[in-house]
Amino acid sequence: MKTENHSEKIYNPENAFEQPELVSILKIRQTIPEQIQTLPQVHTLILNNIQSSILPDWLGQLTTVQKIKFDRGTMHLLTAHNMQVLSQMKSLQHIEILRGPLPVEIADLKQVKKLHIHQWQWKDDLHIPALICESLVQMNSLEYLQIDSGFLPVQVKLLTQLTYLDLSSQPTATVNAILELNQLKSLHLFTCPLSADQVEMLSLFAGLQELTLAKCGLTQFPQPLLSLDSLHYLDLRENKLVSLPSQRQFDTVSELKYLDLQNCELEGFPPGILSLHKLEKLDLSENPQIQILPFSINALSRLQNLNLRKTGLREVPDSIESLTQLEELILSDNSLESVPNLKVLPNLKRTDLYRAFV
């Protein structure tokens, strides 16, 4: 899954102007100071509890700002006038909104490529969601849409330019609405119940590279996923999968680099995984019936992160010493008597052995 860089320091107006050339992220509370026009490197503005309901016109002339986050206490800023101001910011690519409702004038932000809404809200007028979706369709550059909660109308299927869609806690009807978005490269569904028919239709997303189906009520491995030969990221955590496909079946998704099977009630180590030779991150944690790690684990020679916490492990085979790319190994909360010589792993940066031994 795509992640953002959170290592940059967040400044506020009280300390931003001491070394203005260092400021890239600025968090503004209550009043937006005109002096921010003098900050040459700022690319992110976080607005928090802003008193005024009107954004200043000069804000639209900022040439370096790529992202604006409407944080707490900013719902009153989501107006037609303010969308017009933001539409003048030629470098603006990313809008993040803590809570809606969205104005239909968001369609004016035709330069925006990424929209993240933490909680989509609107008034009781049932026409508003449809109008907003029509506005989103007019955002010709929109490639990334993330909505963390709230109902998404069926008009989302018109967003044919989307390549990244992240939905959480959505009802089943929403899943039906996205089935026509077969151009997607990344689809992330968390706590989104899927019927058997909807699981079958996942094969329609032939170009998918990233897929999250975490906590979606699955009771077996979704076989249609085996047709997604471009897949390199797969998150299936917190489903009742019990077992996985065979090595021969897994050959069709040989590009996988990330596989999360945390808390999937697996009845043992899934041997099919051993055919995924490009795998870099594997999470098998919270599957207490695994107990035995096969000697052939060294077939996963590109592994960088391996999480085996709470897997009931009694021993770790010496072959793990062959995983020379390993950077992180988590063995906590198990029943081990000993472990191989992990010091021979040249790239190992983190080892977690907390409560790993009997």
C-alpha positions, 0 to 999 in steps of 0.5 A, spaced: 500 500 500 502 506 498 504 510 504 506 517 505 513 520 508 511 522 516 518 524 518 518 531 516 517 536 521 511 539 522 512 547 523 507 552 526 507 559 525 510 561 531 517 557 529 516 557 522 519 564 520 526 563 524 528 558 518 523 559 513 527 555 508 526 549 512 519 549 512 515 544 508 509 542 512 505 548 516 500 547 521 495 553 522 491 554 527 485 559 528 488 565 523 492 564 517 498 569 517 499 572 510 507 571 512 506 564 509 507 567 502 514 568 504 516 560 505 519 558 499 519 550 500 512 549 504 508 544 500 503 542 505 498 546 509 494 543 515 488 548 517 486 547 524 480 550 528 480 556 523 476 562 526 474 565 519 469 562 514 473 565 508 480 563 505 484 569 503 484 570 496 492 571 496 492 563 498 490 561 491 497 565 489 501 560 493 506 556 488 509 551 492 503 548 496 501 541 493 497 538 499 492 542 504 489 538 509 482 540 513 483 538 520 479 539 526 474 545 526 474 546 519 467 544 516 465 551 515 471 552 510 468 547 505 464 552 501 463 554 494 468 561 495 473 557 498 473 552 493 474 557 488 480 560 491 483 553 491 482 552 484 487 558 483 493 554 486 496 551 480 501 546 484 495 543 489 494 536 488 492 533 494 486 535 498 485 531 505 478 532 509 477 530 516 469 531 515 464 533 510 460 535 507 463 536 501 461 542 496 459 540 489 464 546 487 469 541 489 469 540 481 473 546 480 479 543 483 481 540 476 488 540 478 487 535 484 489 528 483 488 525 490 482 526 495 482 523 502 475 524 506 475 521 513 468 521 514 463 523 508 457 527 511 451 531 508 445 533 510 438 530 509 437 532 502 438 525 498 440 529 491 446 531 494 451 525 494 449 524 487 451 531 485 457 531 489 459 524 485 457 528 478 462 533 481 468 528 482 467 526 475 468 533 473 475 533 476 479 530 470 485 529 474 483 525 480 487 519 480 486 517 488 480 517 492 480 514 499 474 515 503 474 512 510 467 511 512 460 513 510 456 511 504 458 512 497 453 513 491 453 508 485 455 514 481 462 512 483 462 508 477 463 514 473 470 515 476 473 512 470 480 516 471 481 513 478 487 508 479 487 508 486 481 507 491 481 506 498 474 504 502 473 502 509 467 500 512 463 500 506 456 497 505 455 491 500 452 496 495 458 500 495 462 494 492 457 493 487 458 500 485 465 499 483 465 493 479 466 497 473 472 501 475 476 495 471 482 500 470 484 500 478 491 499 480 490 499 487 483 497 491 483 497 498 477 494 502 477 494 510 471 491 514 467 491 507 463 485 507 463 481 500 458 476 498 460 470 494 458 473 487 462 479 489 468 475 490 467 472 484 467 479 480 474 481 483 477 477 477 474 483 473 480 488 476 485 484 471 490 490 472 490 490 479 497 491 483 495 492 490 489 489 493 486 489 501 481 485 503 482 485 510 476 483 515 471 482 509 468 476 512 472 471 507 471 464 509 476 461 504 482 464 499 478 467 494 480 463 488 479 469 483 485 472 485 489 467 482 488 470 475 490 477 477 497 476 475 500 483 476 498 483 483 504 485 488 501 487 494 495 482 498 492 484 504 487 478 507 488 479 514 483 477 519 479 472 515 477 465 516 482 462 510 484 456 514 488 454 508 491 457 502 492 454 494 498 450 492 504 452 490 502 450 483 496 455 483 500 460 487 505 460 480 500 465 477 501 470 482 508 470 482 509 477 482 507 478 489 512 482 494 507 483 500 502 478 503 499 479 510 495 473 513 495 475 520 489 472 524 487 468 518 486 461 522 491 458 518 491 450 520 499 450 519 504 453 515 501 454 507 506 450 503 503 454 497 507 460 499 514 457 498 512 458 490 512 466 491 520 467 490 519 475 489 516 475 496 519 481 500 514 481 506 510 476 509 506 476 516 503 470 519 502 473 526 496 470 530 496 464 527 497 459 533 496 453 529 502 454 524 507 451 530 512 448 525 516 453 520 519 448 514 526 448 512 524 450 505 523 457 508 529 459 505 526 458 498 523 465 500 530 468 498 528 475 497 524 476 504 526 482 508 520 482 513 518 476 516 512 476 522 511 470 526 508 473 532 503 468 536 504 462 531 505 457 536 512 456 533 516 451 537 523 451 533 526 455 527 530 451 522 537 453 521 535 454 513 533 461 516 540 463 516 540 463 508 535 469 508 540 474 507 536 480 505 532 479 512 531 486 515 526 484 520 524 478 524 519 478 529 518 471 533 515 474 540 510 470 544 512 463 541 514 457 545 521 456 542 527 453 546 532 456 541 533 460 535 539 459 530 545 464 529 541 470 527 548 474 527 550 471 520 544 475 517 548 481 514 542 486 513 538 484 520 536 490 523 530 488 528 529 482 532 523 481 536 524 475 541 519 478 547 516 472 550 519 468 544 521 462 549 518 457 553 
